Amino acid sequence: MKFDFTPRAMLSVTHLRFRRLWIAVGILLILLVAISSIITIPAPLKVFMLKDKVLHTLAYAGLMGWFSQIYRHDLTRLLLAAGLVLMGVGIEYAQGMTTTRQFDVLDMVANTSGVLLAWALAYTWIGTLLARFEGLFVRSVARSGT
Protein backbone atom coordinates (compact mmCIF):
# COMPACT_ATOMS: atom_id res chain seq x y z
CA MET A 1 0.00 0.00 0.00
CA LYS A 2 1.37 3.37 -1.00
CA PHE A 3 0.34 6.42 1.01
CA ASP A 4 -0.16 9.85 -0.54
CA PHE A 5 0.84 12.74 1.73
CA THR A 6 1.00 15.35 -1.02
CA PRO A 7 -1.44 18.25 -0.65
CA ARG A 8 -2.89 17.57 -4.10
CA ALA A 9 -6.66 16.80 -3.98
CA MET A 10 -6.74 16.70 -0.18
CA LEU A 11 -10.39 17.68 0.08
CA SER A 12 -11.59 15.78 -2.97
CA VAL A 13 -14.78 13.81 -2.36
CA THR A 14 -15.64 12.37 -5.75
CA HIS A 15 -16.78 8.95 -4.51
CA LEU A 16 -19.89 10.21 -2.67
CA ARG A 17 -23.00 11.60 -4.26
CA PHE A 18 -24.41 13.21 -1.08
CA ARG A 19 -21.11 14.59 0.24
CA ARG A 20 -22.63 17.82 1.60
CA LEU A 21 -25.17 15.84 3.60
CA TRP A 22 -22.47 13.54 5.02
CA ILE A 23 -20.24 16.50 5.94
CA ALA A 24 -23.19 18.23 7.64
CA VAL A 25 -23.97 15.07 9.61
CA GLY A 26 -20.28 14.89 10.61
CA ILE A 27 -20.31 18.47 11.85
CA LEU A 28 -23.43 17.71 13.89
CA LEU A 29 -21.69 14.66 15.36
CA ILE A 30 -18.71 16.81 16.39
CA LEU A 31 -21.07 19.30 18.03
CA LEU A 32 -22.90 16.47 19.80
CA VAL A 33 -19.66 15.06 21.22
CA ALA A 34 -18.35 18.49 22.22
CA ILE A 35 -21.57 19.65 23.88
CA SER A 36 -22.22 16.35 25.65
CA SER A 37 -18.65 16.47 26.96
CA ILE A 38 -19.17 19.84 28.64
CA ILE A 39 -22.76 19.83 29.91
CA THR A 40 -23.84 18.41 33.24
CA ILE A 41 -24.87 14.77 32.93
CA PRO A 42 -28.44 14.10 34.13
CA ALA A 43 -28.63 11.58 36.97
CA PRO A 44 -30.39 8.81 34.95
CA LEU A 45 -27.59 8.88 32.36
CA LYS A 46 -24.82 8.58 34.94
CA VAL A 47 -25.39 4.81 34.86
CA PHE A 48 -23.69 4.78 31.45
CA MET A 49 -20.70 6.65 32.85
CA LEU A 50 -19.52 3.45 34.55
CA LYS A 51 -18.20 2.56 31.11
CA ASP A 52 -16.81 6.08 30.62
CA LYS A 53 -13.62 5.10 28.77
CA VAL A 54 -15.52 2.83 26.36
CA LEU A 55 -17.87 5.73 25.56
CA HIS A 56 -14.91 8.03 24.92
CA THR A 57 -13.26 5.48 22.63
CA LEU A 58 -16.48 4.83 20.71
CA ALA A 59 -17.32 8.53 20.34
CA TYR A 60 -13.93 9.44 18.90
CA ALA A 61 -13.76 6.29 16.79
CA GLY A 62 -17.15 7.25 15.41
CA LEU A 63 -15.99 10.75 14.52
CA MET A 64 -12.78 9.58 12.89
CA GLY A 65 -14.56 6.72 11.16
CA TRP A 66 -17.21 9.05 9.78
CA PHE A 67 -14.82 11.61 8.35
CA SER A 68 -12.36 8.95 7.12
CA GLN A 69 -15.09 7.61 4.89
CA ILE A 70 -15.76 11.04 3.45
CA TYR A 71 -12.11 12.05 3.03
CA ARG A 72 -9.97 9.24 1.64
CA HIS A 73 -6.78 11.24 1.04
CA ASP A 74 -4.02 10.09 3.41
CA LEU A 75 -2.84 13.56 4.38
CA THR A 76 -6.41 14.66 5.06
CA ARG A 77 -6.93 11.63 7.29
CA LEU A 78 -3.70 12.38 9.14
CA LEU A 79 -4.84 15.98 9.73
CA LEU A 80 -8.30 14.77 10.80
CA ALA A 81 -6.70 12.40 13.29
CA ALA A 82 -4.50 15.16 14.70
CA GLY A 83 -7.45 17.55 14.88
CA LEU A 84 -9.68 15.06 16.69
CA VAL A 85 -6.93 14.18 19.16
CA LEU A 86 -6.45 17.90 19.84
CA MET A 87 -10.21 18.31 20.20
CA GLY A 88 -10.26 15.53 22.81
CA VAL A 89 -7.39 17.11 24.73
CA GLY A 90 -9.01 20.55 24.54
CA ILE A 91 -12.33 19.25 25.78
CA GLU A 92 -10.63 17.60 28.74
CA TYR A 93 -9.05 20.92 29.70
CA ALA A 94 -12.44 22.62 29.26
CA GLN A 95 -14.00 20.00 31.54
CA GLY A 96 -11.37 20.81 34.13
CA MET A 97 -12.58 24.41 34.15
CA THR A 98 -16.19 23.45 34.91
CA THR A 99 -17.62 22.73 38.33
CA THR A 100 -19.61 19.70 37.19
CA ARG A 101 -17.05 17.78 35.09
CA GLN A 102 -13.44 16.82 35.75
CA PHE A 103 -10.15 16.69 33.86
CA ASP A 104 -8.99 13.10 33.20
CA VAL A 105 -5.84 12.10 31.34
CA LEU A 106 -7.25 8.60 30.82
CA ASP A 107 -10.15 10.16 28.89
CA MET A 108 -7.57 11.69 26.56
CA VAL A 109 -6.01 8.26 26.11
CA ALA A 110 -9.42 6.74 25.35
CA ASN A 111 -10.23 9.52 22.87
CA THR A 112 -6.90 9.06 21.11
CA SER A 113 -7.33 5.29 21.07
CA GLY A 114 -10.68 5.68 19.33
CA VAL A 115 -9.19 8.01 16.72
CA LEU A 116 -6.28 5.65 16.03
CA LEU A 117 -8.53 2.59 15.86
CA ALA A 118 -10.87 4.19 13.33
CA TRP A 119 -7.94 5.59 11.35
CA ALA A 120 -6.52 2.09 10.96
CA LEU A 121 -9.92 0.59 10.13
CA ALA A 122 -10.46 3.23 7.45
CA TYR A 123 -7.95 1.34 5.30
CA THR A 124 -10.05 -1.85 5.43
CA TRP A 125 -13.45 -2.68 3.96
CA ILE A 126 -14.98 -0.83 6.94
CA GLY A 127 -13.72 2.41 5.41
CA THR A 128 -16.04 1.92 2.44
CA LEU A 129 -19.31 1.41 4.32
CA LEU A 130 -20.70 4.90 3.69
CA ALA A 131 -19.99 4.71 -0.05
CA ARG A 132 -21.51 1.21 -0.18
CA PHE A 133 -24.60 2.36 1.70
CA GLU A 134 -24.98 5.31 -0.65
CA GLY A 135 -24.61 3.04 -3.67
CA LEU A 136 -27.27 0.64 -2.36
CA PHE A 137 -29.59 3.54 -1.57
CA VAL A 138 -29.19 5.11 -5.01
CA ARG A 139 -29.75 1.76 -6.74
CA SER A 140 -32.80 1.08 -4.58
CA VAL A 141 -34.34 4.45 -5.38
CA ALA A 142 -33.57 3.99 -9.08
CA ARG A 143 -35.26 0.55 -9.09
CA SER A 144 -38.37 1.77 -7.30
CA GLY A 145 -38.69 4.73 -9.67
CA THR A 146 -38.90 2.57 -12.79
Secondary structure, 3 states (H helix, E strand, C coil): CCCCCCCCCCCCCCCCCCHHHHHHHHHHHHHHHHHHHHCCCCHHHHHHHHHHHHHHHHHHHHHHHHHHHHCCCHHHHHHHHHHHHHHHHHHHHHHHCCCCCCCCHHHHHHHHHHHHHHHHHCCCHHHHHHHHHHHHHHHHHHHHCC
